[in-house]
Every structure is written in C-alpha cells, then in structure tokens.
C-alpha cells in the first residue's frame, strides 16, 4: 500500500529530464570522443544521486504541507465571492509549491493553478474570487499540492482538503448597499424623487378626549353623547401593507445578459426588495408561476420572513413552458383577498405578447395595485448605436428600433389601464424596482 502511494505521488520534474537529455547527448558524442563518454557516466551518476536525495528529503517529513480552505457559508449569485486557502510549510527548506484547486464544475476552469515559494515554517494565505452565474449547489473538491525542494528534480503530490458543498443563493451581498440607498434621505443621487402624498391609509387606534388642535372631522358623536364631552377617534397610519413579488419563470425569462438569465435578475431583485419592504414595515411575500403557481410565501412581517423567501428563491427552476397568466389570476383572486402591491417580473417583447395577457392583468388591477417589471433588450440598443457598414446593417438597425419602440408602446398601453410599469435594463433592475416601490409608497397608492 505504501509502495502504491509512493508511486502515485512521485513525479520527476522537467529539470530532471533536461539534464538527462543533455547527458544522453554527451553519450552520443562519446562514441566519437571517448572523454565525453566518461564525463557522461559521471554526470549520470551525480544526477541519479541528486534525484534520490531530492526524493528522500521530500518524503522524509510526513504531512510537510498543511492546507486550510475557508469558504463562505453560502455563495451570492452574480456577485464576487472571496475564497481563501491557507498553507504552511513544515519542511526544513524553501518549498516550491504549485496548488491546483478543484473549484466547482459550474465555473468551467480546469487550470486553476497558483505557484509560490514557501520558506521554512512559513504560513501564507492565498485569496481568490469566484462569481457564480447560477443558483444551486456548488461542490468544491480536493486541493492538490505539488511540492519540490530547491533542487527541483522531483515533486511530491499532496491531496489535501475535504470536498464541501456550498449552496448558491440569490444575491444577498448587495442587500446592505440597497438597504442603505433605500433609507438614505438624500434620495436624489439614487434617482428617487420625493412625491407629495395624494392619499393615505388609516387604522383605528383608540377613542380619546378632544383637545384643541385635533381634527374635528374625527369626532365620535356616539361616544360624545355617552360621556357628555367631546370624544374623538384617533388613527395611526397603517404601515403593514402586503407586497408580493411574482416571478414569471416561463421561457420568456431565460434570455441571458452578462452571463445571468432574466430569471436570475428577477430572483436577485426579489430578495433585495423584500428586505427593503420589511424594513419599511410592510409585509413581504412572493410566488412564482409558469404553468402553475409554486414557491408561495405568504406576505408577513415576521423575523424569519427573509429566511423563508431566500430559501424559496434558492430552489426556483424553470420548465421552459409558456406562462399561464389565467392560472395566476385565478389563484391570486382566491388567495390574496387584501388589496396588495403585486410586483410582477416578466418580459414582453411585442404588443401581441402583451395583448394575449392583458385581460388577466386588467382583472388583477381591479383588486390590487399591479406593477409590471420587464426588460430592455440592451443588445438591440447596441445595434441601433453601432456604425452601419452595409445595407444589412441598416436593416438590422431598423428592426431593432422597431422592437425598442414596441417596448415603449407596452408602457403606454399598461398606463392606459392604470397598471404601473418599470422598463429597465437587466443590470439596473434591482435599483429601479426599489425606486418604484418607494415612489408608490410615498404617494400612498397602496
């Protein structure tokens, strides 16, 4: 067993073969010049002795290289995640080390190599970044270490570290950033315009005695008659309004921009805006739909709500089917009885696509405030601004402008029926959606 381990972990370096090749060349010359033959035998003996010494000192110390890998408890999708590897050299010499990290297959990197020199008893930490582009489970494999002595004639392989699975969740690293922006009073820099409230929602708190300055429109005449003094109803602003993020996970959301699908952009935005909703004392909930409704999280304001939403978002998959808006309407009508803000993440490319679903959206808007969030096609914008080299380029540009015009027409059509909308670039989705929510809340529309 030890012999097999020795055989599997020992490698001869290129330097050894370079020297061996040079000695072989001297042997060739030795056929013509005898002195070279004698020199070749001496050099070959020295090379073999040095190689054996190199192998001996590499294997003399067991577990001479130690490694610890520090992974986050979970990965944040679409964000830079920091990974650290800590190494320590227990050899009595400076070790030349190559580290091959077995990162998850989703990153499609098979040459993830670090080269460094570790002094005697030295500890060193390597940091690297990974940016996942899909949710799911990521398996980190072993850490392969190839250590050589200063002679660098042989290499010993260490297979260290344990395999570990890490789940990748929707983008949670940016929550604090969006949270700060949403609660920053200087909203101009973030694009939020302060709007005068045109309505408000009041919730009864108590009946109290009238004092000068109270609104006389809130006088309670029955209580006044019983107490024989003016009594008034006191109200407080009702803050806890239900807000549901509804994610369309049909095939229209599978288009990719900057390595992320529209579905993943919507998932990341849902997590961020749910955090803001809860911080604003509203109730956050979510659901997804395609051919049926799934991943339902009832809108609540409890402490565990963000954890529930995060777990639901982590498991969202698509079946690439055509989304059934009639099922969405039927279930929402039956299950969401309180007037709520419905933030629907979907994508319409043409007016025909909108018109097929418009009756259901209008029906939803009768009982709820509906906000449709859909996407600009940034590739079409690039086509319209690029330089045209030929007639085909001009034709492509005209078609692109036509599709962009249809997107703007969709916004106008939705507005006609009192349906709010956000047309945004995928990378601006989260910020623009939060802005719209804050605007609607400041106007008291829900």
Buried (B, 14 or more C-beta within 10 A) or exposed (E): EEEEEEEEBBEBBEEBEEBBEEBEEBBEBBEEEEEBBEBBBEBBEEBEEBBEBBBEBBBEBEEBBBBBBEBEEBBBBBBEBEBEBEBBBBBEBBBBBBBBBBBBEBEEEEEEEEEEEBEEEBEBEBEEEBBBBBBBEBEBBBBBBBBBBEBEBBBBBBEBBEEEEBBBBBBBBBBEEBBEBBEEEEBEEBBBEEBEEEEEEEEEEEBEEBEEEBEEEBBBEEBBEEEEEBBBBBBEEEEBBBBBBBBBBBBBBBBEBEEBBBBBBBBBBBBBBBBBBBEBEBBBBBBBBBEEBBBBBBBBBEEEBBEBBBEBBBEBEBEEEEBBBEBBBBBBBEEBEEEBBBBBBBBBBBBEBBEEBBEBBBBBBEBBBBBBBBBBBEEBBEBBEEEBEEEEEEEBBEEBBEBBEBBEEBBEBBEEEEBBBBBBBBEBBBBBBBBBBBBBBBEBBB
